[in-house]
Amino acid sequence: MDSLHDLQGKWDRASRWYDFAVVPLELLIFARLRSRLLRLAAGRVLEVAAGTGANLRYYPAGADVVTVDLSPVMLDKARSRGAAKVLVMDAGHLAFRDGTFDTVVSTLATCTFPDPVNALREMRRVCRPGGKILLLEHGRSTRPGVAAWQEKRAAKHAAYLGCWWNREPLDHVRRAGLAPRSATRTFLGMVHVIEVEA
Ligand SMILES: C[S@@+](CC[C@H](N)C(=O)[O-])C[C@H]1O[C@@H](n2cnc3c(N)ncnc32)[C@H](O)[C@@H]1O
């Protein structure tokens, strides 16, 4: 598992090519899912591990979005895309009071957190009771052949960006004590859209 320092370095470097590399997947699936999920965001919104700000264009008018990420260089890109409130922060230690936000968002990020269950607990802590936690995540396929291939290559894949593609996001959500209001998976069972009431 990467240290936070190593993860930050990897993502600082990846900021140069990340947006370009994900274009095919954005067109194929993510853009549509982001748009559908993020229209549910409202009020004070915290986006955890916001990266280069791919979600910014999908928030409804009036959403007051705070973006945090471990990588200051990824966040520079988010700033250039219009992110107004930007903070370097570890998802495992969110520096906000309990119940600060109406909505907490994480997309394509729990795969990289050293302790995803703790990060999800932090998301719930900073979300007000009755608020929403909106997740778009990826993990192990429901197709046995694809899952076996992911498993075999997981360590090699994680060496690049710390992304563990053989994780089970829904298990992490449940282990964090969150009860999904809705959870769907698509794209060979690898992509999850999960909505939780905090
Ligand atoms: C695959 S990118 C996803 C970015 C963005 N959420 C999206 O949907 O395009 C993963 C992001 O997680 C950030 N990250 C990794 N570990 C983190 C941590 N412990 N705390 C906060 N951000 C982290 C990385 O810096 C990177 O920007």
The ligand as a MOL file (V3000), in Angstrom:
LIG
                    3D

  0  0  0     0  0            999 V3000
M  V30 BEGIN CTAB
M  V30 COUNTS 27 29 0 0 0
M  V30 BEGIN ATOM
M  V30 1 C -8.8740 8.6400 -10.2640 0
M  V30 2 S -8.6680 10.2510 -9.6160 0 CHG=1
M  V30 3 C -10.3730 10.7660 -9.5690 0
M  V30 4 C -10.5270 12.2480 -9.6000 0
M  V30 5 C -11.9680 12.7520 -9.6660 0
M  V30 6 N -12.6950 12.4300 -8.4540 0
M  V30 7 C -12.7090 12.2160 -10.8650 0
M  V30 8 O -13.7860 11.6740 -10.7210 0
M  V30 9 O -12.1860 12.4100 -11.9750 0 CHG=-1
M  V30 10 C -8.3200 9.9120 -7.9070 0
M  V30 11 C -8.0190 11.1600 -7.0770 0
M  V30 12 O -7.9340 10.7700 -5.7040 0
M  V30 13 C -6.9530 11.5850 -5.0840 0
M  V30 14 N -6.5530 10.9130 -3.8400 0
M  V30 15 C -5.8970 9.7490 -3.7160 0
M  V30 16 N -5.7480 9.4430 -2.4220 0
M  V30 17 C -6.3070 10.4640 -1.7190 0
M  V30 18 C -6.4690 10.7180 -0.3150 0
M  V30 19 N -6.0280 9.8730 0.6160 0
M  V30 20 N -7.1140 11.8460 0.0350 0
M  V30 21 C -7.5740 12.7170 -0.8840 0
M  V30 22 N -7.4470 12.5280 -2.2120 0
M  V30 23 C -6.8250 11.4000 -2.6240 0
M  V30 24 C -5.8610 11.6840 -6.1410 0
M  V30 25 O -4.9880 12.7630 -5.8930 0
M  V30 26 C -6.6960 11.8420 -7.4050 0
M  V30 27 O -6.9330 13.2010 -7.6990 0
M  V30 END ATOM
M  V30 BEGIN BOND
M  V30 1 1 1 2
M  V30 2 1 2 3
M  V30 3 1 2 10
M  V30 4 1 3 4
M  V30 5 1 4 5
M  V30 6 1 5 6
M  V30 7 1 5 7
M  V30 8 2 7 8
M  V30 9 1 7 9
M  V30 10 1 10 11
M  V30 11 1 11 12
M  V30 12 1 11 26
M  V30 13 1 12 13
M  V30 14 1 13 14
M  V30 15 1 13 24
M  V30 16 1 14 15
M  V30 17 1 14 23
M  V30 18 2 15 16
M  V30 19 1 16 17
M  V30 20 1 17 18
M  V30 21 2 17 23
M  V30 22 1 18 19
M  V30 23 2 18 20
M  V30 24 1 20 21
M  V30 25 2 21 22
M  V30 26 1 22 23
M  V30 27 1 24 25
M  V30 28 1 24 26
M  V30 29 1 26 27
M  V30 END BOND
M  V30 END CTAB
M  END
